[in-house]
Amino acid sequence: MNLMEGKVAVVTGAAMGIGRASSILLAQHGAKVIISDVHAVKAQETAAMIRANGGECMVVVTDVANDVDVKQLIERTIEAYGKIDVLYNNVGVAIGGSVVETSEDHWHQVMNINLGGIYRGCKYAIPHMINNGGGSIVNTSSVQALTGFEGWAAYAASKGGIISLTRQVAAEYAKHKIRVNCIAPGTIMTPMNERIFEELENPQELIEKWNSMHPIGRFGQPKEIAQIGLFLASEMSSFITGQCIVADGGVTIKAEK
């Protein structure tokens, strides 16, 4: 079943993790995928995986914190394919620290990438979606938008903002048949989390702690989030907008001991 046949999808943060898994899955379902990331080599690796399976894609190296880069990403997509059906705002960074410990520079960096990147993507893609008669926007938030974890003030604030921005944009553009939703993953085994473990002397201790936080008993995998992204991007979710789909292995329903 090709759920995305004839569709054009832009995926940011597509070089690895959830973005890579989502790009591959969208392509498998017939979408032409624009792979957007600041990491050029890794982005090309994602493209090679898609092409090896007969999919069609294009790499556009993009820094979502840069307005000119995002504008060019959308323009290049329109030049190549004439439209945008799906914008998957997935890129994100995590810099640790409590609100007291977080520097001004780190605060602005996290906000500018995680929240600002979505603002810029929507700003430049939506006019083309309106001209095309509609579209679907999927944003990646986090379970940390919904429940507190020590030491991640800027990250949690940016991800909470994503939920609010998702609802705002959904309300404003529903009349143009543009649906806007977000996903709040729990702990997913992505390169971002792998780097956190690599910096520790005893990573197994943290891995076990994080696993135990999830009632389902394990981390999530990128493909599990990509499947939700496919659902939200496709007509299977045609009556859903302004929602945050929580995929956290039960973290937010777990009772305090």
N, C-alpha and C positions, 0 to 999 in steps of 0.2 A: 504494500500500500504506500504510494508516494504522496504523503500528506502535503508536501511543499512543491509539487510539480509546477514549474513556471514561475516560481517566486524568487525574489532577490533578497538575500539576507546579509546584513552587515553585523559582524560580531566583533566587539572590542575585547581586548585581553585574550585573543584567540591563539596565542602562541603555546599555551600550556594549560593544564588543569581543566577547570570547568569550561573555559572558552574553547579549548581544543576539542574536548569531547562534544561540545554543542555544535561546533562547526562541522565536525565529521558526521554527526547524526543528521543535521539539517541537509547536508549534501547527500547523504544516503537516501533521504526522502525526496530528492529531486530539486532542492534549492541551489541556485547559484550563490556561492558564499564569498563575501569580501572579508578576508582575514586581516584584522587590524590589530596591531600591537607595536610597542616600542622596540621589542626584541626581534630584529630582522631575521636572524638565523633560525630561531625557534619557530617563527611564523612560517618560514619557508618549509620547515619540517612538517608543520601541520598541513600545508598545501600539498606536499608530496604524498602524504597519507590519503588525502582526499582524491587526488588524481590517480593514485594507484588503484583505487576502487571505481574509477570511471567518472568521478564527480568533476564539476566545473567550479573553479575558484580563482580569486585574484588576491594578491597580497598588497596591502597599503600600509607602510610603516607610519605609525601615528602615535604622537604623544597627546593623550586626551586632556592633559593640563594646558595645552597650547591651542588657543582659539583658531589660529590659522591652520594648524594641522587637521583639526576636526572638520573645519569648513572644506578643506581640500579632500579629505576622506569622502565626504558626501558628494562633492562635485565629481570626483573620479568615478564613483559608483554610478552616478547619473550618466556620465560620458560613456561608460562601458555598457550599461544595461538599460538606461532610460528610465529607471524607476527604483524605488525602495519599498519593499513590502514589509520587511521585518528589520527592526533595529534592536539588537541584543546588547545592551550596555552592561558588560560583565567585568570590565577591568577594575582592579582594586589593589590597594596596598594596606599593610598593617604595620604601624609603628607603635610599640608598647609604651606604657607609662600611665600613671594616674594623672588626674587633672593638675595636680601640683607639680609632678615630674615632667610633664610634657612641655617642650620648648615651644615658643611662638612659631618658629620655623617648621617644626614637625607638625604642629596643629594645622597650619595653613597648607602644608604639603598633602596631608591626608584628606583634608576637605576639598582641596583643589582637584585632586585626582578622583577620589571616590564619589563625591557629590557633584563637583564641578564638571567632571567628565560626562555625567549623565545630562546635566543642564545643556552642555554644548552639543551633545549628540541629538537631543530632542530639538534644540533650537534650529539646527540646520537640516535635520531630516524631515521634520513635520510638514514644512511647506510642500515638499515633494510628495509626501503621503497624501496630503489634501488634494493635490493635483491628480493623484493616481486613484482617488476615490476611497482611500482608507489605508489601513495597515495595522501592524501590531508592534508594540514596544514592550520589551522585557528587560527589567532591571534586576541586577543582583544586589540584594540587601544582605542581611545576616541575622542569625538568631540573637546576636548581641545587640540588635536594635530593640529586642523584646525582653531581655533579661540580663542582669548585670554580671560581668566577670571582672575580677580585680585586674587592674593594670592595662586597660585598653580604652581610655577615655575618648581620645580623638576618633578611633576606629568606630566605637559604638555610636558616638554622636553622628558621624557621617552616615552610618548605615540606618540610623533612625530617620535622618533627613531624607534618605532615599524613599522610605515608605511614604512620608508626607508628600514629597515631590511627585511620586507615582500617582497618588490620589488626586493631587491638584491638576496634573496634566491630563489625567483620565477624565476628570470632570469638565475641563475646558474643551477637549477635542473629541468627545464622544459624538457630538453632532456631525463631525466629519468622518465618522465610521473608523476612528482610530482608537484601538483598545490599548490600554497601558496597565501592565501588571508587574509585580515583582516577586522574587523568590527569596526566602530567608533560610539559607542552609544552616545546618549545624556544622559540626567539625567534618570537613571533607579532606580526604588525603590528596592534597594538591602540593605542588612545589613550594608554595608559600609556607604551608605548615611543615613540610619536610625540612625547610631551612631552619625553622625554629628548633626542631629536634636536633639537627646537626650541630647547633651551637651549644648544646648541653653536654655535660660530662656523663650524665646518666639519663639519656632520652627515654629509656624504657619506663622509668618512673612516671614521667609526664604522659607518655602514651597510655599507660594503664589508667592513670587518673582521668584523662580525657575520655577514654573508652567507657569508664564506669559512670561518667556523667550522662551517657546516653542509655535510657532504659532498654533500647534495642540491643545494646551490648557491644557496639562497634562504631567506628567511623563510617561516614558515607563515602561513596566513590563518585568521581566526577560524572560518570555516565548517568548515575541516578538523578543528578540535578539536571543534566542535559535533557533527559526524558521529560521533565516538567517544562523546561524551556521550549521543547518541541510542541508540547501540548498547548502552551500559551501562545506560541507563534502561529499555530495552525487554526483552521476553522473548527477543530474539535472544541475549542474554548470560545466560540463565537458570541456567547452571551455573558462572558466574564470580562469585567474591566474594573480598575481601581482596587484590585485585591492584592494581598500579600499571601503567597502560598508558603507555608512553613514546612520545611523538610529537614527535620532536626533529630530524627531518631528518638523523639520523645523528650528532649531536654526541657521544653517549656511546659510539659505536663507533669514533670517529676516532682513529687512532694518532698519538702524539706524533711531531713531526718533529725 
